[in-house]
Every structure is written in structure tokens, then in C-alpha cells.
Amino acid sequence: MSKLIFVNLPVADLPKATAFYESIGARKNPQFSDHTASCLVFSDTIHAMLLTHDKFRQFTTKKIADAHTSAEVLICISAESRADVDDIVDKATRAGGAPDPTPTQDFGFMYGRSFEDPDGHIWEIMWMDAEAASKACQKEGAAQ
């Protein structure tokens, strides 16, 4: 069985955050959603659990970071193509996210951009040609 990942994110406005992620292609799983949490499914193995601050506090005694002013994590998700990277960031921007809080990465065989969601969480969207990346790494290793 494949391992699953559930990224748990504290959000200030659950309906707004849910709509944001649905607008970039995630689908809400009502089985694991209620007035305190929304389970957003990106793929069979990748899920984001959006939790109200009160719900999030049930899982940790640590202070909830303000992702608008500090970074705790960068979440990276793969895309099918360079065009998909741009499409997802464009959708996020139209839905109220901030585009490109980190520099665009373009190495030919790998291309990535990022966005901030309305709560300031940074998501990186990355496409990579695995075969070309492997060759580039082998070439770089041989040069050292």
C-alpha cells in the first residue's frame, strides 16, 4: 500500500481556505470534513487538512506561527508539465493567493514556481524531467 501524506494547516477562515484550494484543483472529501476541518484531496496519496485555529490547537501546545511573517515549512507538490506549473500558480493567483514568494527555478530539466495561500502558507509547484535530471546530476558528479 502506498503511504499517504496529510499536511495539516491552520487557517483563519475555513470556508475561504477551502474555496481557495478547490479553485486550484483539490477536491473536498466530506467524509473527513466538518465545521472545524476540511480535507482537500490533491491525489490518491496527497491530502491537505485545513484546520481552524481552535481545532489545530488540539494537536499541539505550540504557538501557531503567522505564516505571513515567518516560514515553518515549504510544501512542494509535483506537476505534470511546465505548463501545469504555470497554470496552478495562475489559478492560485486568481483565487487570491500571492504568486512567486520564492524565486522561479528553471534548470531546463526542472521548473518550479510557488504561491502563498490566503493564510501565508507557501506551496511550491515543481515539474521535473527525471531522466534529464539524472543525466545532469551524473554529469555534475563527474565534473567534481
C-alpha positions in Angstrom: 0.0 0.0 0.0 1.2 3.5 -0.8 1.9 5.8 2.1 -0.4 8.8 2.4 0.6 12.3 3.4 -1.8 14.6 5.3 -0.4 18.2 5.5 -2.2 19.8 8.5 -2.5 23.6 8.1 -4.1 26.1 10.5 -6.4 28.5 8.7 -8.1 31.7 9.8 -11.2 31.3 7.6 -12.1 27.7 6.8 -14.7 28.3 4.1 -12.4 30.8 2.3 -9.4 28.5 2.6 -11.5 25.5 1.3 -12.7 27.5 -1.7 -9.2 28.6 -2.4 -7.8 25.0 -2.6 -10.9 23.8 -4.6 -10.2 26.6 -7.1 -6.7 25.2 -7.8 -7.9 21.7 -8.4 -8.2 20.0 -5.0 -11.4 18.3 -4.1 -13.1 18.3 -0.7 -13.6 14.9 0.9 -16.8 15.4 3.0 -16.1 12.2 5.0 -13.2 14.0 6.8 -14.6 17.5 6.8 -16.9 19.4 9.2 -17.2 23.0 10.6 -13.7 22.7 12.1 -11.8 21.0 9.3 -11.7 20.4 5.5 -9.9 17.5 3.9 -8.7 18.6 0.5 -7.5 15.8 -1.8 -4.8 16.5 -4.4 -4.2 12.9 -5.4 -4.8 9.4 -4.0 -1.8 9.9 -1.7 -1.7 13.7 -1.0 -4.2 15.5 1.2 -4.3 18.9 3.0 -6.2 19.1 6.2 -7.3 22.6 6.7 -8.0 23.2 10.4 -9.5 26.1 12.3 -7.1 27.5 14.8 -9.1 26.0 17.7 -9.0 22.6 16.0 -5.3 22.9 15.2 -4.6 23.7 18.9 -6.0 20.3 19.8 -2.9 18.7 18.2 -0.1 20.9 19.6 0.6 23.1 22.6 3.0 25.2 20.5 2.0 28.7 19.3 0.6 28.8 15.8 3.0 30.6 13.6 1.8 33.5 11.5 2.8 32.3 8.0 2.6 35.8 6.7 5.6 36.8 8.7 7.6 33.6 9.3 8.1 30.3 7.5 8.0 26.9 9.2 7.7 24.7 6.1 7.7 24.9 2.3 5.3 22.4 0.8 6.2 21.1 -2.7 3.9 19.2 -5.0 4.7 17.8 -8.4 3.1 18.9 -11.7 2.7 17.0 -15.0 4.4 19.7 -17.1 5.9 23.2 -17.1 2.6 24.5 -18.4 0.8 22.8 -15.4 3.2 24.6 -13.0 2.2 28.0 -14.5 -1.5 27.0 -14.7 -1.6 26.1 -11.0 0.2 29.3 -9.9 -2.1 31.3 -12.1 -5.2 29.7 -10.6 -3.9 30.3 -7.1 -3.3 34.0 -8.0 -6.8 34.4 -9.4 -8.2 32.8 -6.3 -6.5 35.3 -4.0 -3.1 33.8 -3.4 0.2 35.7 -3.8 2.3 34.4 -6.7 6.0 33.6 -6.6 7.1 34.4 -3.0 10.2 32.4 -3.7 12.2 32.7 -6.9 11.2 30.8 -10.0 13.5 27.8 -10.6 14.3 27.0 -14.2 17.1 24.5 -14.8 15.7 23.2 -18.2 15.1 19.7 -16.8 13.3 21.1 -13.8 10.9 24.0 -13.5 9.2 25.4 -10.4 7.2 28.3 -9.1 5.4 29.0 -5.9 2.4 30.7 -4.3 1.2 31.7 -0.9 -2.3 30.7 0.1 -4.5 33.3 1.9 -3.0 32.3 5.3 0.6 32.7 4.0 1.5 29.0 3.6 4.0 28.6 0.8 3.4 25.9 -1.8 6.0 25.1 -4.5 4.8 23.6 -7.7 7.6 21.6 -9.5 7.9 19.8 -12.8 10.9 17.7 -13.5 12.1 15.5 -16.4 13.5 12.7 -14.2 15.7 11.2 -17.0 17.2 14.6 -17.9 17.7 15.4 -14.2 19.5 12.1 -13.6 21.8 12.8 -16.6 22.5 16.4 -15.3 23.4 15.1 -11.8 25.7 12.4 -13.3 27.4 15.0 -15.4 27.8 17.3 -12.4 29.2 14.5 -10.3 31.7 13.6 -13.0 32.9 17.2 -13.2 33.8 17.3 -9.5 
